[in-house]
């Protein structure tokens, strides 16, 4: 392990609780989790494809109006096969 430098930081109460929870869930110290988070900042992230999200939203809104409701009043107007055909993928069994 490389030489460590001590740092003192201020956290809000909710941040401290989250830090403790996440460190415990991962079985690591709070300091190790903070170091891991800092290292992840250097990792390149994929750019968001805004058009893909808009397409997905449009698709989901369309399906929302064609899926049966919980009380069964609205009937679905599509079949599983049609859904796969619309997406351009074959339905394999």
Backbone bond lengths (Angstrom), bond angles and torsions (degrees), N, CA, C in turn:
res aa  C-N    CA-C-N  psi(-1)  N-CA   C-N-CA  omega(-1)  CA-C   N-CA-C  phi
1 X - - - 1.446 - - 1.522 108.58 -
2 X 1.316 115.94 139.68 1.452 120.73 -179.04 1.522 110.96 -74.04
3 X 1.307 115.73 169.75 1.457 122.27 179.09 1.524 109.64 -62.89
4 X 1.313 117.18 129.59 1.458 122.39 -178.71 1.523 109.94 -98.65
5 X 1.318 115.61 144.61 1.455 122.87 176.04 1.516 107.32 -114.87
6 X 1.331 115.48 129.10 1.463 120.71 -177.73 1.524 109.65 -77.48
7 X 1.353 115.58 134.05 1.457 122.39 176.52 1.517 108.45 -129.13
8 X 1.309 115.88 145.85 1.459 121.16 175.03 1.526 106.86 -118.18
9 X 1.338 115.81 128.98 1.467 119.83 -177.77 1.519 109.47 -127.67
10 X 1.311 115.12 162.03 1.457 121.79 175.56 1.518 108.59 -108.88
11 X 1.338 115.34 133.12 1.459 121.85 178.15 1.522 108.66 -125.08
12 X 1.314 115.47 151.48 1.455 119.59 170.09 1.523 107.93 -74.68
13 X 1.317 116.99 160.26 1.470 121.44 -177.18 1.522 111.65 -57.35
14 X 1.328 117.28 -42.29 1.466 120.58 -179.79 1.529 110.99 -65.93
15 X 1.333 116.72 -36.26 1.466 120.35 178.38 1.519 110.54 -67.05
16 X 1.338 116.55 -40.53 1.461 119.94 178.37 1.531 110.85 -63.18
17 X 1.316 116.20 -43.14 1.463 119.91 179.18 1.523 110.76 -62.46
18 X 1.332 116.52 -42.65 1.462 120.69 179.13 1.525 110.84 -64.98
19 X 1.318 116.95 -42.47 1.466 121.26 178.57 1.527 110.60 -59.64
20 X 1.316 116.53 -47.30 1.470 120.34 179.07 1.529 111.46 -61.51
21 X 1.332 115.84 -44.06 1.466 120.48 -178.87 1.521 110.78 -62.61
22 X 1.331 117.42 -50.51 1.461 121.00 -177.37 1.528 111.68 -64.67
23 X 1.320 117.23 -39.74 1.464 120.20 178.89 1.527 110.36 -63.27
24 X 1.325 116.40 -42.30 1.462 120.22 179.11 1.529 110.57 -65.69
25 X 1.332 117.43 -43.18 1.459 120.98 179.27 1.525 111.74 -59.75
26 X 1.315 116.72 -36.08 1.464 121.45 -177.53 1.530 113.15 -91.31
27 X 1.331 116.34 -4.97 1.459 120.30 179.16 1.520 112.54 66.59
28 X 1.315 116.74 38.14 1.463 120.81 -179.46 1.519 109.49 -134.95
29 X 1.308 115.78 165.87 1.453 119.51 178.47 1.522 110.06 -73.91
30 X 1.318 115.15 160.22 1.460 119.78 177.16 1.528 110.36 -61.71
31 X 1.320 116.51 -40.43 1.470 120.65 179.49 1.527 110.88 -62.94
32 X 1.334 117.21 -41.78 1.468 120.48 179.00 1.523 110.52 -63.78
33 X 1.329 117.02 -38.51 1.459 120.60 178.70 1.528 110.80 -65.66
34 X 1.323 117.18 -42.03 1.462 120.64 177.24 1.526 110.02 -61.65
35 X 1.344 117.43 -44.19 1.476 120.14 178.05 1.520 110.87 -61.41
36 X 1.332 117.00 -41.62 1.465 121.16 178.84 1.529 110.98 -62.20
37 X 1.319 116.56 -42.26 1.470 120.43 178.19 1.529 111.01 -63.27
38 X 1.317 117.30 -40.96 1.463 120.44 178.19 1.525 111.09 -63.87
39 X 1.319 117.04 -41.28 1.466 120.39 179.32 1.528 110.91 -65.50
40 X 1.329 116.93 -33.11 1.468 119.54 -178.99 1.528 111.39 -69.28
41 X 1.314 118.31 -20.01 1.463 121.02 177.77 1.521 111.52 -64.44
42 X 1.322 116.95 -26.01 1.459 121.18 179.99 1.521 112.75 -81.29
43 X 1.323 117.14 -12.88 1.454 121.08 -178.30 1.524 109.31 -76.26
44 X 1.322 117.24 130.95 1.465 118.40 178.68 1.531 110.04 -67.02
45 X 1.292 115.79 142.46 1.456 120.27 177.35 1.520 108.91 -107.11
46 X 1.299 114.89 152.43 1.457 119.64 178.30 1.526 109.22 -73.59
47 X 1.301 117.94 135.83 1.461 118.91 177.86 1.533 109.88 -67.66
48 X 1.314 115.33 143.78 1.454 119.49 178.29 1.520 109.80 -74.11
49 X 1.301 115.48 133.68 1.458 121.16 177.14 1.521 106.95 -95.58
50 X 1.315 115.78 94.67 1.462 120.91 -175.50 1.526 112.01 -59.32
51 X 1.321 117.30 -37.90 1.459 120.02 179.94 1.529 111.55 -65.47
52 X 1.329 116.92 -37.27 1.469 120.59 177.72 1.530 110.36 -63.18
53 X 1.331 117.15 -40.99 1.464 119.98 177.66 1.518 111.23 -65.87
54 X 1.325 117.56 -39.49 1.463 120.54 178.28 1.535 110.61 -65.15
55 X 1.335 116.54 -41.52 1.465 120.48 177.39 1.520 110.83 -61.41
56 X 1.325 116.46 -42.32 1.463 121.23 179.55 1.524 110.55 -64.50
57 X 1.322 117.13 -43.13 1.452 121.16 178.58 1.529 110.61 -60.66
58 X 1.311 116.74 -44.99 1.467 121.01 178.76 1.525 110.42 -60.65
59 X 1.331 116.67 -45.10 1.464 121.56 179.22 1.533 110.92 -60.11
60 X 1.339 116.49 -46.75 1.461 120.07 -178.26 1.529 111.76 -66.75
61 X 1.310 117.15 -38.74 1.465 119.40 177.92 1.523 110.61 -64.32
62 X 1.320 116.96 -39.39 1.468 120.52 176.91 1.528 110.35 -62.11
63 X 1.326 116.57 -45.61 1.465 120.55 -178.55 1.523 111.33 -68.16
64 X 1.320 116.68 -31.07 1.458 120.43 179.64 1.524 110.95 -58.50
65 X 1.315 116.27 -34.31 1.466 120.31 -178.47 1.525 113.13 -85.47
66 X 1.330 117.88 -6.04 1.460 119.43 -178.68 1.525 113.10 -117.23
67 X 1.321 118.13 0.22 1.470 121.83 179.43 1.523 108.62 -93.95
68 X 1.324 117.86 140.84 1.465 119.59 -179.62 1.526 111.50 -61.49
69 X 1.327 116.15 144.37 1.460 120.31 177.11 1.526 108.72 -80.45
70 X 1.317 115.68 171.81 1.467 120.12 -178.92 1.519 112.52 -64.24
71 X 1.338 116.96 -28.55 1.461 119.19 -179.69 1.521 112.30 -87.84
72 X 1.327 117.57 -1.68 1.449 121.81 174.11 1.513 116.17 80.69
73 X 1.319 118.79 6.86 1.459 120.54 -178.03 1.520 113.09 -73.85
74 X 1.288 116.98 -37.17 1.470 119.23 -178.36 1.525 109.06 -92.15
75 X 1.285 116.78 129.94 1.459 121.17 -177.74 1.525 110.34 -99.86
76 X 1.267 115.62 140.42 1.459 122.10 177.58 1.521 108.97 -70.69
77 X 1.329 115.75 139.16 1.465 120.14 -177.38 1.524 112.17 -109.00
78 X 1.311 117.83 12.83 1.456 120.28 -178.39 1.520 109.18 -133.27
79 X 1.331 114.70 157.91 1.457 120.21 176.35 1.521 108.55 -109.04
80 X 1.282 115.82 163.82 1.457 120.33 178.29 1.523 111.27 -60.06
81 X 1.309 116.15 -40.19 1.463 121.04 -179.99 1.532 110.71 -62.60
82 X 1.332 116.17 -41.60 1.463 120.55 178.64 1.524 110.90 -64.46
83 X 1.309 116.39 -38.47 1.456 120.87 179.40 1.525 110.49 -61.79
84 X 1.319 116.92 -46.66 1.459 120.42 179.07 1.528 111.19 -66.61
85 X 1.314 116.97 -38.90 1.469 120.16 178.96 1.521 110.31 -64.11
86 X 1.338 117.27 -39.88 1.460 122.57 179.17 1.533 110.90 -62.26
87 X 1.326 116.37 -35.58 1.459 120.69 179.82 1.521 112.18 -81.50
88 X 1.306 116.35 -7.92 1.450 119.70 178.99 1.515 114.21 81.97
89 X 1.313 116.26 18.52 1.458 120.00 177.90 1.512 108.76 -118.76
90 X 1.302 116.08 144.17 1.458 120.43 179.08 1.494 111.03 -78.92
91 X 1.296 117.00 149.81 1.455 122.43 176.78 1.522 107.55 -92.44
92 X 1.314 115.94 108.49 1.464 118.99 -179.83 1.513 109.00 -104.65
93 X 1.277 114.13 144.14 1.484 119.79 179.75 1.488 109.11 -117.25
